[in-house]
Amino acid sequence: MNFDLHIGIDYSGRETPKSRTPALQVYASFEAGGPRKILSPASTEKNFRNWCRKEIAEWLIHQARTEVSFIAGIDHGFSFPIDYFKRYRLNSWPEFLNDFCKHWPTDGDDTYVDFIRDHDGGPPDRIGNSTDLRLTEKWTSSAKSVFKFDVQGSVAKSTHAGIPWLRHRNEVAEHVHFWPFDGWVVPTGKSVIAEAYPAIFKNRYPREGRNTDQQDAYSVTRWLSESNDRGFLDQYLRPSLTVQELKIASLEGWILGIL
């Protein structure tokens, strides 16, 4: 499997989708070189500007509509544990996305995740237990629940902020495979967007002056590029799971890089 471009995105659930924050970092590796920092399209030679979540979604959609084949790893959960699906009688990932967005419309221009968590009527109708783990999180030593807010290393806020943008898959379905929800086998010629967990990779590579968020995005990018170049990426796209585990993970999602 060959890609022209490898992308690592360190995500953040801070503030609103239009808020620019240094916690959002994008790195990319082209065929001819190693990972490099990608600046927000709003940046100019004289005026540097951080990314915002809305801009990242728009940038990925633009990439998908070009002739460049890419694989992107994004640092937030793409779905919830199987018990959540059972509790709210959800039978597919697209159904989950639509239902989630009704109760957590965190892609609204002026919406904070905490606004929805703490609104006057109490928590949203769709919540989970902070001890609930997806199968992929149980396969790691450090991944936290997508429902565990307000702790060091939490991905809950970034996950609740990021999931609504995944519904834009409908705009790029012809070009992009959302792994593993669109299937464990990636069709030839399609780009890939997958969930990544930088903690797996970040200590493999020297920091070289990058801050924590930059190192996270850099390490995902470099691992994707190296794994692809060495011919190992295919095996990570097909983790060694039983038939039942594959069925569960098709709804819960899977962290690319965990076998």
C-alpha positions as CSV (number, residue, x, y, z in Angstrom):
1,M,0.0,0.0,0.0
2,N,1.5,3.3,-1.1
3,F,0.6,6.8,-0.1
4,D,2.0,10.1,-1.4
5,L,1.4,11.9,1.9
6,H,1.5,10.9,5.6
7,I,-0.3,13.2,8.0
8,G,-0.2,13.3,11.8
9,I,-2.6,15.5,13.7
10,D,-2.4,16.3,17.4
11,Y,-6.0,17.3,18.4
12,S,-7.5,19.5,21.0
13,G,-11.0,20.1,22.4
14,R,-10.2,23.5,23.8
15,E,-12.7,26.4,23.4
16,T,-14.7,26.5,20.1
17,P,-14.2,25.0,16.6
18,K,-13.1,28.5,15.4
19,S,-10.7,29.1,18.3
20,R,-7.0,29.0,17.3
21,T,-4.8,27.1,19.7
22,P,-1.1,25.9,19.7
23,A,-2.5,22.6,21.0
24,L,-3.6,21.8,17.5
25,Q,-0.6,20.6,15.4
26,V,-0.3,19.2,11.9
27,Y,2.7,17.5,10.5
28,A,3.1,15.8,7.1
29,S,5.6,13.7,5.3
30,F,5.9,13.6,1.5
31,E,7.6,10.9,-0.5
32,A,10.8,13.0,-0.8
33,G,11.4,13.9,2.8
34,G,10.7,13.5,6.5
35,P,7.9,15.1,8.6
36,R,7.6,18.8,8.5
37,K,5.3,21.2,10.3
38,I,2.3,22.3,8.3
39,L,1.1,25.9,8.9
40,S,-2.5,26.9,9.1
41,P,-3.7,28.2,5.6
42,A,-4.5,31.4,7.5
43,S,-0.8,32.0,8.2
44,T,1.2,34.4,6.1
45,E,4.9,35.2,5.9
46,K,4.2,38.1,8.3
47,N,1.4,36.8,10.4
48,F,1.6,33.3,11.9
49,R,-1.7,31.8,13.0
50,N,-2.5,28.6,14.9
51,W,-4.9,26.0,13.5
52,C,-8.5,25.7,14.6
53,R,-10.6,22.6,14.5
54,K,-12.9,23.8,11.7
55,E,-9.9,24.7,9.6
56,I,-8.4,21.2,10.0
57,A,-11.6,19.6,8.8
58,E,-11.7,21.9,5.8
59,W,-8.0,21.2,5.0
60,L,-8.5,17.4,5.1
61,I,-11.5,17.7,2.8
62,H,-9.4,19.7,0.4
63,Q,-6.7,17.1,0.5
64,A,-9.2,14.4,-0.2
65,R,-10.4,16.2,-3.3
66,T,-6.9,16.4,-4.8
67,E,-5.2,13.6,-6.6
68,V,-2.8,13.1,-3.7
69,S,-3.2,9.8,-1.9
70,F,-2.8,10.2,1.9
71,I,-3.1,8.5,5.2
72,A,-3.9,10.7,8.2
73,G,-3.7,9.7,11.9
74,I,-5.8,11.9,14.2
75,D,-5.4,11.9,18.0
76,H,-9.0,11.6,19.3
77,G,-11.5,8.7,19.6
78,F,-13.7,8.1,16.6
79,S,-16.3,6.2,18.5
80,F,-17.6,4.9,21.9
81,P,-17.6,1.6,23.7
82,I,-20.0,-1.2,22.7
83,D,-22.1,-0.8,25.9
84,Y,-22.9,2.8,24.7
85,F,-24.2,1.4,21.4
86,K,-26.4,-1.1,23.3
87,R,-27.6,1.4,25.9
88,Y,-28.9,3.8,23.2
89,R,-29.8,1.1,20.7
90,L,-27.4,2.2,18.0
91,N,-26.7,-0.4,15.3
92,S,-24.0,1.3,13.1
93,W,-21.3,3.9,13.2
94,P,-23.1,6.3,10.9
95,E,-26.2,6.0,13.2
96,F,-23.9,6.7,16.1
97,L,-22.5,9.8,14.5
98,N,-25.9,11.2,13.7
99,D,-27.2,10.5,17.2
100,F,-24.1,11.9,18.9
101,C,-24.4,15.2,16.9
102,K,-28.0,15.7,18.0
103,H,-26.9,15.6,21.7
104,W,-23.4,17.0,21.4
105,P,-23.4,19.6,18.6
106,T,-19.8,20.6,19.4
107,D,-19.1,21.6,15.8
108,G,-21.2,24.8,16.3
109,D,-19.0,27.9,15.7
110,D,-19.4,29.2,19.2
111,T,-19.8,26.0,21.1
112,Y,-17.5,24.8,23.9
113,V,-17.6,21.1,24.9
114,D,-18.0,22.3,28.5
115,F,-21.1,24.4,27.5
116,I,-22.8,21.2,26.6
117,R,-21.5,19.3,29.6
118,D,-22.6,21.9,32.1
119,H,-25.7,23.5,30.5
120,D,-28.6,24.5,32.8
121,G,-30.7,21.4,32.2
122,G,-27.9,19.1,33.4
123,P,-25.7,16.8,31.4
124,P,-26.8,15.7,27.8
125,D,-29.0,12.7,27.3
126,R,-26.1,10.8,25.9
127,I,-23.3,10.1,28.4
128,G,-21.0,7.3,29.3
129,N,-19.2,5.9,32.4
130,S,-15.6,7.2,32.9
131,T,-14.5,3.6,33.6
132,D,-15.8,2.3,30.2
133,L,-13.1,1.3,27.8
134,R,-13.2,0.3,24.2
135,L,-11.6,-3.0,23.2
136,T,-8.7,-1.1,21.6
137,E,-8.1,0.8,24.8
138,K,-8.0,-2.5,26.8
139,W,-5.2,-3.6,24.4
140,T,-2.9,-0.7,25.6
141,S,-1.3,0.0,29.0
142,S,-2.1,3.7,29.1
143,A,-5.1,4.7,27.0
144,K,-7.9,6.4,28.9
145,S,-11.7,6.1,28.5
146,V,-13.2,8.5,26.0
147,F,-15.6,9.5,28.9
148,K,-12.9,10.4,31.4
149,F,-12.8,14.2,31.5
150,D,-10.6,16.6,33.5
151,V,-7.5,14.4,34.1
152,Q,-4.0,14.6,32.8
153,G,-3.7,12.9,29.4
154,S,-7.5,12.8,28.9
155,V,-8.8,12.4,25.4
156,A,-12.5,12.9,26.4
157,K,-12.7,16.5,25.5
158,S,-10.9,16.2,22.2
159,T,-13.0,13.2,21.3
160,H,-16.3,14.9,22.0
161,A,-15.1,17.9,20.1
162,G,-13.8,15.9,17.1
163,I,-16.5,13.3,16.5
164,P,-19.0,15.7,14.8
165,W,-16.4,16.5,12.1
166,L,-16.3,12.9,11.1
167,R,-19.8,13.2,9.6
168,H,-18.1,15.1,6.7
169,R,-17.1,11.7,5.5
170,N,-20.2,11.8,3.3
171,E,-18.5,14.7,1.3
172,V,-15.4,12.6,0.6
173,A,-16.7,9.0,0.6
174,E,-15.6,8.5,-3.0
175,H,-12.0,9.3,-2.1
176,V,-11.5,8.5,1.6
177,H,-11.7,5.3,3.6
178,F,-12.5,5.9,7.3
179,W,-10.8,2.9,8.9
180,P,-12.0,0.5,10.2
181,F,-15.7,1.7,10.0
182,D,-15.7,1.5,6.2
183,G,-14.0,-2.0,6.4
184,W,-10.8,-3.5,7.6
185,V,-9.4,-3.7,4.0
186,V,-8.6,-0.4,2.4
187,P,-9.6,-0.3,-1.3
188,T,-6.8,0.4,-3.8
189,G,-6.4,4.1,-4.6
190,K,-8.3,5.4,-1.5
191,S,-6.9,7.7,1.1
192,V,-7.3,6.7,4.8
193,I,-8.3,8.6,7.9
194,A,-7.7,6.7,11.2
195,E,-7.5,7.2,14.9
196,A,-4.0,7.5,16.3
197,Y,-2.5,7.5,19.8
198,P,0.9,9.4,19.8
199,A,1.9,7.9,23.2
200,I,2.7,4.7,21.4
201,F,5.3,6.3,19.1
202,K,6.5,9.6,20.6
203,N,9.4,8.3,22.6
204,R,10.9,6.5,19.6
205,Y,12.1,9.8,18.1
206,P,14.3,12.5,19.4
207,R,12.4,15.7,20.5
208,E,14.8,18.1,18.6
209,G,13.2,21.2,20.1
210,R,9.6,20.3,19.4
211,N,7.1,20.9,22.2
212,T,4.8,18.1,23.4
213,D,2.0,18.8,20.9
214,Q,4.4,19.1,18.0
215,Q,6.2,15.9,19.0
216,D,2.9,14.0,19.1
217,A,1.9,15.1,15.6
218,Y,5.5,14.6,14.3
219,S,5.7,11.0,15.8
220,V,2.4,9.9,14.2
221,T,3.5,11.2,10.9
222,R,7.0,9.6,11.0
223,W,5.6,6.3,12.2
224,L,3.1,6.2,9.4
225,S,5.7,7.1,6.8
226,E,8.3,4.6,8.1
227,S,5.7,1.8,8.5
228,N,4.5,2.4,4.9
229,D,8.0,2.5,3.5
230,R,9.0,-0.7,5.3
231,G,5.9,-2.6,4.2
232,F,4.5,-3.0,7.7
233,L,1.5,-0.8,7.5
234,D,-0.8,-3.4,6.0
235,Q,-0.4,-5.7,9.1
236,Y,-1.4,-2.8,11.4
237,L,-4.5,-2.2,9.2
238,R,-5.5,-5.8,9.9
239,P,-4.9,-6.4,13.6
240,S,-5.0,-10.0,15.0
241,L,-8.5,-10.1,16.4
242,T,-11.1,-12.8,16.6
243,V,-14.3,-12.6,14.5
244,Q,-16.2,-11.4,17.5
245,E,-13.6,-8.8,18.4
246,L,-13.5,-7.5,14.8
247,K,-17.3,-7.1,14.9
248,I,-17.1,-5.1,18.1
249,A,-14.1,-3.0,16.9
250,S,-16.1,-2.2,13.7
251,L,-18.4,-0.2,15.8
252,E,-16.0,1.0,18.5
253,G,-13.1,1.8,16.2
254,W,-9.5,0.8,16.6
255,I,-6.3,2.7,17.3
256,L,-3.9,2.3,14.3
257,G,-0.6,0.9,15.6
258,I,-2.1,-1.6,18.1
259,L,-2.0,-5.2,17.0
